[in-house]
Amino acid sequence: MPILAKTGRKTPQVISLLLLLYALLLTGAVSMIYPFLLMVAGSAKSGVDAQSSEIIPAFLHDDDALFQKYAEGFFNESLQMMQVALQTNTPSFRQLSPPHTPTPATRLEDWH
């Protein structure tokens, strides 16, 4: 048995009350979307991008951020292993830049 009878729903006061309730429920639902999207984006973060609060993670659209995240995972978050293997003095994974792709002329020069 419903709380409001079918005949009671036709009055303007009840209609305005129902519209107010629906507006409040819709406002509450919309206000939960942003924190939910932040939580989903945060589940894919690591030490490289932990400080950013973007809904769309940077590694999905930025190749530099993707390389930094890959290097951090590849070297198991060990900065010393990365510095030894890549022969660099980069102080953190966030400042690491991807290697430059060689041109055909430099490849030929290296081969000779």
N, C-alpha and C positions, 0 to 999 in steps of 0.2 A: 504494500500500500504506500503510495507516494506521500511525501510531506505536504506538497501543494496539490490540491485537486485540479482537474482539468478546467473546471469552471473558474477557479481562483487564479489561474495563470493568465486569464484574459484581462484582468484589471491593470490599469497603468502603473500602479504602485508596485505590483509584483513583477511586471515586465521590467521596470527600471531597476528593481532589486536584482533580478536575474542578470541584466546587462552589467550592472556593477560587479557582481560576483564573477562573471565571465571575464570582465576587464581586469580584475585583480588576479585571477588565475593566469590569464595570458601574460600579464606583466611579470608575474613570478616565473613563469616558464621561460620567457625571453631573457630574463636576468640570469638564468642559470646556463645559458648557451655559452657565453664567453668563458666562464671558469671551467666548464667542461672541455672546451676546445683547448684551453691552456693546459689542462691536465693531460689530454691526449698528446699534445705536442711535447710536453715534458717527459712523457714516457720514452721518447726517442732521443733524449739528450744525454750527453756525457760531459766530461770535464771541459771539453773544448767550448761547448756552447751552453753551459749551465747558467751563465749570467744573463743570457738573452731571454726576453719574455715575448717572443713572437708566436703568433698562432700557427703560421706556416714556418717550419724550421728552415734555417738558411741553407742547409746542405741540400735541400731539394731544388734550389734555383741558383746556387752559387758554387762554381767548381772549386774555388779556393777553400771554401768551408767544407766541401765534401772531401777534398784531399786531406785537410787537417784532421777530420774525423776518421778517415781511413787510416792515416798514419798513427793516430793515437790507439786505435784498435789493433793495428798490425804489430806495433811494438809493445802492446799490453800495458799502455800508459806509463812505460818506462822512458823517461826523458833521456837518461844516459845511454840506453840502447839505441835510441834514435840518433843521438849526436854521434855515436861511434859509427853506426852503419851508414849514415848519410854524410859523414865527415863535415859536420856543420857545428857552429856554436850557437844555434838558435836557442834562446832561453826558455821557450815554451812551445807547445803544439799550436797555440793560437797565432803565433807569429811565423809559423812555417809556411812557405810558399811552394807550390808545385814546381817540379823541374820544367825547364823550358824545352819545348820540342825543337829538336835540331832541324835546320834546313837541309836540303839535299847537298848543298855545297859544303857545309860543315861535316856532314856524314862522309862525303867523299874525301875531304881533307883528313878526317880522323882515320879513315881506312888506309890512306897512303901513309 
